[in-house]
Amino acid sequence: MYVKKPAIPDDVIERAQQGKCTKEDALLLLEGNPFELFELANELRASTVGDVVSYVVNRNIYITNKCVGTCGFCAYRAEEGYILSVEEILKKTEEAREAGAVEVCVQGGYTPEADMEFYLEIIESIKSGFPDICIHALSPMEVNYAAGLSGMSVEDALRKLKKSGLDSLTGTSAEILSDRVRKIICPGKITTQQWIDTVTAAHRAGISTNSTIMYGHVETLEERLDHVFTIREIQKETGGISELIPMSFLPYNNPIGEKMLASGKFTTTGLEDLQLIAISRIILHTHVNNIQATWVKLGKKLAQFALQCGANDLGGTLMEDQISTASGGSYGEYVSPAEFEWMIKGAGRVPMQRDTLYRKVGPGLSVREGLLPGYVISKMGSKE
């Protein structure tokens, strides 16, 4: 028998509109009618960024699959792995530019062969050869590890990366910002506070970051919410976060996933994925403007529907996504700009190509021109 759930209280809606959603509000919203949750998130999305849905033409470049980490969710790490040379990285960047990319996302594992000098050479070489391409690279974990290898502080490393041409630091290696969870799934990684300190130090150095959450494994619902509220607190302090990317855990070919599957747990449902996108929009309203529906995790159709649940960005064309496919991802590694445009128009929205920093790009526009609706001048400084 269907039992109608009570409507969202007016005071909860009012706090959401003011950017003051509380944890109690968030829990109440998640217990209620999901379609009312989606409607509220969609209204806040519309008031923030209008009907524009963005995407970026980019390429992932995986520097190495070697890693000394012991993350239980990783299926990408290989004991006998590879490390790309600078020349190989530049070749991949050239291929990306020929395909119309405005961003390269440079990432990999952390390994003794990759110190800060190695990363600086990569950033400098890409920026020298391809000055108009945004370099979105490295994780807070990689920065901490490489800085330690090179005997420098994280702050010094970030200043050097900025000077070398790094445009944006990735907000990965966040997983769930709970030390209880991190001790289970990634005991060798930086702590929650180290992640926060690294991201805020990047913002102080003038480096933008995005933010991520990888959910659907051993965390509780409250830990999920605490993670999003932590992102909000960082943004209130620095203003340096461009977006939140919720990423559902893929439970295949990795130890954490194998334990889950053996116990009969199959990560999150599509409804849970949409609820997290919606509640993230509500919690982060007036703070972080952009919520991504990542097609490589959700699939194209669910990502398109997520645009009705608070999301306003579909992520990147990617060209390759070795990490997701290694963990059992089955949605491919590339979506063309034409297909993004089709998906967005099919959702009744206005497509817009962007760069890493949410600046509008496209035919007749330089990468430095144009800003998407809702992009906020952060406390880091002006938007060029």
Secondary structure, DSSP 4 states (H G I P E B T S, - for coil): ---PPPPPPHHHHHHHHTT---HHHHHHHHHS-HHHHHHHHHHHHHHHHTTEEEEE-EEEEE-BS------TT-S---TT--B--HHHHHHHHHHHHHTT-SEEEEE----TT--HHHHHHHHHHHHHH-TTSEEEE--HHHHHHHHHHTT--HHHHHHHHHHHT--EE---S-SSS-HHHHHHH-TTSPPHHHHHHHHHHHHHTT-EEEEEEEESSS--HHHHHHHHHHHHHHHHHH--EEEEEEEEPP-SSSHHHHHHHHTT--S--HHHHHHHHHHHHHHHTTT---BB--HHHH-HHHHHHHTTTT--EEEE--S--HHHHHTT--S-S---HHHHHHHHHHTT-EEEEE-TTS-B-BTTB-TTS---TT----TT----
